[in-house]
Amino acid sequence: MSESPFNIDPHLVLWEEDVPAGTHWSGIIRRGTTLRLIDLDGGANISTVFYNADEKLERYNMPDTLKAQHIAYLTVGRVLYSDMGRVLCSVTADTCGWHDTLSGMTDAAQIRAKYGDAPYQAQHNAMYRNARDSLLIEVGKYGLGKRDLMANANFFSKVMVEDDGSMRYVAGNSKAGDYIDLRCDMNVLVALSSNPHPLDANPQYTPKPLKLIAWHSGTAGPDDQCRNACAENQRGFANTERLFR
């Protein structure tokens, strides 16, 4: 097998997949597997939700993720908590440096008001999609629906909160080839949508493509950076590992 262009041992790679601009994807990623998200062209926004694949009532909890780690955004060394105090995923590598946790996702009304109407009947695969409906399509494949959507992560996007409380989208945060590695510390259902960020000021509908690579990475050891980032994370990993004993 040839050497991976993304510095991953090719013998550990399970699969690779391209996600076209403006589309959506979902899959179950097993514990001890890392999922790499690669921004192929730069400027991507990937609205993503996470669930415990074995008990889908347990899912990503944005407030607990932020307050437990005293953070406002995701980058290397940080984890994504479930609403049961367990670690769904850990950020083990990140070339981008800032991933938005605060801004939510686009819906059909926002896309229509901002970019105009481009339905499938007229535009076919070039239709304008929105993150909310895209994610509902994906989670619906696993028996989930509207009530199961929660606050999402927006990978590759940066949003600053100003002193007056206003939120400012920072254009150009992610460059072509930037990536983030999400090690799954549980069996995780991941659903994502490649659609513009809700605060992106670009008047043109220009979603960006994504590449996914999954590989066997193993689970967090005692010296793991994410585990030892703070005392709360040590407890979170202990709660998670108890589930698998």
C-alpha positions as CSV (number, residue, x, y, z in Angstrom):
1,M,0.0,0.0,0.0
2,S,1.3,3.5,-0.9
3,E,2.2,6.1,1.7
4,S,-0.7,8.2,2.8
5,P,-0.4,11.9,1.7
6,F,-1.9,12.9,5.1
7,N,0.8,11.4,7.4
8,I,-1.3,8.4,8.4
9,D,0.1,4.9,8.4
10,P,-1.6,3.4,5.4
11,H,-1.8,0.0,7.1
12,L,-4.1,1.5,9.8
13,V,-6.5,3.2,7.4
14,L,-10.0,1.7,7.3
15,W,-11.6,3.9,4.6
16,E,-11.6,7.2,2.9
17,E,-14.5,9.2,1.4
18,D,-15.1,12.5,-0.3
19,V,-18.1,14.6,0.8
20,P,-19.1,17.0,-2.1
21,A,-19.7,20.6,-1.3
22,G,-23.2,21.3,0.0
23,T,-24.0,17.6,0.8
24,H,-24.3,15.6,4.0
25,W,-22.9,12.3,5.5
26,S,-23.3,10.1,8.5
27,G,-21.7,7.0,9.9
28,I,-20.9,5.0,13.1
29,I,-17.3,5.4,14.2
30,R,-16.1,2.7,16.6
31,R,-14.2,3.4,19.8
32,G,-10.5,3.6,19.2
33,T,-11.0,4.9,15.6
34,T,-9.9,8.4,14.6
35,L,-11.9,10.3,12.0
36,R,-10.0,13.0,10.1
37,L,-11.9,15.9,8.5
38,I,-10.0,17.6,5.8
39,D,-11.0,21.0,4.3
40,L,-10.0,20.4,0.7
41,D,-10.4,23.9,-0.7
42,G,-10.2,26.1,2.3
43,G,-13.1,28.1,3.9
44,A,-15.2,25.0,4.7
45,N,-17.9,24.9,7.4
46,I,-18.9,21.4,8.6
47,S,-21.9,21.4,10.9
48,T,-21.7,18.2,13.0
49,V,-23.7,16.4,15.6
50,F,-22.7,13.4,17.7
51,Y,-24.5,10.6,19.5
52,N,-23.7,7.5,21.5
53,A,-24.2,4.9,18.8
54,D,-25.2,2.2,21.3
55,E,-27.8,4.4,23.2
56,K,-28.8,7.4,21.1
57,L,-30.5,9.2,23.9
58,E,-27.0,10.1,25.0
59,R,-25.6,12.8,22.7
60,Y,-23.2,15.7,22.4
61,N,-23.7,18.4,25.1
62,M,-22.2,21.8,24.1
63,P,-22.7,23.6,27.5
64,D,-21.0,20.8,29.4
65,T,-18.2,20.6,26.9
66,L,-17.4,24.3,27.3
67,K,-17.9,24.7,31.0
68,A,-16.0,21.6,32.0
69,Q,-12.9,22.7,30.1
70,H,-13.3,26.4,30.6
71,I,-13.3,27.0,26.8
72,A,-15.4,28.6,24.0
73,Y,-14.1,26.7,21.0
74,L,-12.5,23.4,20.0
75,T,-8.9,22.7,19.1
76,V,-6.2,20.1,19.9
77,G,-6.3,18.7,23.5
78,R,-10.0,19.3,24.0
79,V,-12.8,16.8,24.1
80,L,-16.5,16.7,23.2
81,Y,-18.7,15.6,26.2
82,S,-22.0,13.8,26.2
83,D,-24.9,14.7,28.4
84,M,-23.9,11.8,30.6
85,G,-20.5,13.2,31.4
86,R,-18.6,10.9,29.1
87,V,-16.2,11.7,26.4
88,L,-17.6,11.1,22.9
89,C,-14.5,12.4,20.9
90,S,-11.1,13.9,21.6
91,V,-9.4,16.4,19.3
92,T,-5.9,14.8,18.9
93,A,-4.6,16.9,16.0
94,D,-5.7,20.2,14.5
95,T,-4.0,22.4,11.9
96,C,-6.8,25.0,11.9
97,G,-6.7,26.0,15.5
98,W,-10.3,27.2,16.1
99,H,-13.6,25.4,15.6
100,D,-16.9,27.2,16.4
101,T,-19.2,25.8,19.1
102,L,-21.6,28.7,19.6
103,S,-23.4,29.6,16.4
104,G,-25.7,26.8,15.5
105,M,-26.6,25.8,12.0
106,T,-28.4,27.2,9.0
107,D,-32.1,26.3,8.2
108,A,-34.2,26.5,5.1
109,A,-35.6,30.0,5.8
110,Q,-32.1,31.5,6.4
111,I,-30.7,30.0,3.2
112,R,-33.6,31.2,1.2
113,A,-33.5,34.7,2.6
114,K,-29.7,35.0,2.2
115,Y,-29.0,33.2,-1.1
116,G,-32.3,32.9,-2.9
117,D,-34.4,29.9,-3.9
118,A,-32.7,27.0,-5.7
119,P,-34.9,23.9,-5.3
120,Y,-34.0,20.5,-6.6
121,Q,-36.7,20.6,-9.3
122,A,-34.9,23.6,-10.9
123,Q,-31.2,23.0,-10.0
124,H,-31.0,19.3,-9.3
125,N,-27.7,18.5,-7.6
126,A,-26.8,22.2,-7.6
127,M,-29.8,22.9,-5.3
128,Y,-29.2,25.1,-2.2
129,R,-29.3,22.9,0.9
130,N,-29.3,23.9,4.6
131,A,-27.6,22.2,7.5
132,R,-30.7,21.5,9.6
133,D,-32.6,19.6,6.9
134,S,-29.4,17.9,5.8
135,L,-28.7,16.6,9.4
136,L,-32.4,15.6,9.8
137,I,-32.0,13.4,6.7
138,E,-28.9,11.8,8.1
139,V,-30.1,11.1,11.7
140,G,-33.4,9.9,10.3
141,K,-31.5,6.9,8.9
142,Y,-31.0,5.9,12.6
143,G,-34.5,6.5,13.9
144,L,-33.9,10.0,15.1
145,G,-35.8,13.2,14.3
146,K,-36.3,16.9,15.1
147,R,-36.3,16.5,18.8
148,D,-32.9,14.8,18.7
149,L,-31.0,17.7,17.1
150,M,-28.8,19.5,19.6
151,A,-26.3,22.4,19.5
152,N,-23.7,21.4,17.0
153,A,-20.1,22.0,16.3
154,N,-19.0,24.0,13.2
155,F,-15.6,22.6,12.2
156,F,-13.2,24.9,10.4
157,S,-15.2,28.1,11.3
158,K,-14.1,30.8,13.7
159,V,-16.5,33.1,15.6
160,M,-15.4,35.8,18.0
161,V,-17.6,37.2,20.8
162,E,-17.1,40.9,21.2
163,D,-17.1,42.8,24.4
164,D,-20.7,43.9,23.7
165,G,-21.8,40.3,23.3
166,S,-22.1,40.4,19.5
167,M,-20.7,37.5,17.5
168,R,-18.3,38.1,14.6
169,Y,-17.6,35.5,11.9
170,V,-13.9,35.4,10.9
171,A,-13.5,34.7,7.2
172,G,-10.5,32.7,6.0
173,N,-10.0,30.8,9.2
174,S,-9.3,27.5,7.5
175,K,-6.9,27.0,4.6
176,A,-6.9,24.3,1.9
177,G,-5.6,21.1,3.4
178,D,-6.3,22.0,7.0
179,Y,-7.6,19.1,9.1
180,I,-8.9,18.1,12.5
181,D,-8.6,14.6,14.0
182,L,-11.5,13.3,16.1
183,R,-10.6,10.2,18.1
184,C,-13.8,8.4,19.0
185,D,-13.6,7.4,22.7
186,M,-17.1,5.7,22.5
187,N,-19.0,4.1,19.6
188,V,-20.2,7.3,18.0
189,L,-22.8,8.2,15.5
190,V,-21.5,11.2,13.5
191,A,-23.7,13.2,11.2
192,L,-22.4,16.2,9.3
193,S,-23.4,18.8,6.7
194,S,-21.1,20.8,4.4
195,N,-23.0,24.1,4.2
196,P,-22.1,27.7,4.8
197,H,-21.8,29.0,8.4
198,P,-24.9,30.9,9.5
199,L,-22.9,34.0,10.2
200,D,-20.8,33.9,7.0
201,A,-21.2,37.3,5.2
202,N,-20.5,36.0,1.8
203,P,-23.6,36.8,-0.3
204,Q,-22.9,33.8,-2.6
205,Y,-23.9,30.2,-1.8
206,T,-20.4,28.6,-1.8
207,P,-20.2,25.4,0.3
208,K,-16.9,23.6,0.2
209,P,-16.0,19.9,-0.2
210,L,-14.6,17.7,2.6
211,K,-12.5,14.6,2.7
212,L,-12.9,11.9,5.5
213,I,-10.3,9.4,6.5
214,A,-10.8,6.8,9.3
215,W,-8.1,4.7,10.8
216,H,-7.3,2.5,13.9
217,S,-5.6,4.8,16.4
218,G,-6.3,3.0,19.7
219,T,-7.8,4.5,22.8
220,A,-6.4,7.1,25.2
221,G,-3.5,6.0,27.4
222,P,-2.6,7.4,30.8
223,D,-0.4,10.1,29.3
224,D,-2.9,11.2,26.7
225,Q,-2.9,15.0,26.2
226,C,-6.7,15.2,26.1
227,R,-7.1,13.2,29.2
228,N,-4.7,15.3,31.2
229,A,-5.7,18.7,29.9
230,C,-7.7,19.3,33.1
231,A,-9.1,17.4,36.1
232,E,-12.6,17.4,34.6
233,N,-11.3,15.5,31.6
234,Q,-9.6,12.8,33.8
235,R,-13.0,12.2,35.4
236,G,-14.7,12.2,32.0
237,F,-12.4,9.5,30.7
238,A,-12.8,7.5,33.8
239,N,-16.6,7.6,33.3
240,T,-16.2,6.6,29.7
241,E,-13.8,3.7,30.3
242,R,-16.1,2.3,33.0
243,L,-18.8,1.9,30.4
244,F,-16.5,-0.4,28.4
245,R,-15.2,-2.6,31.2
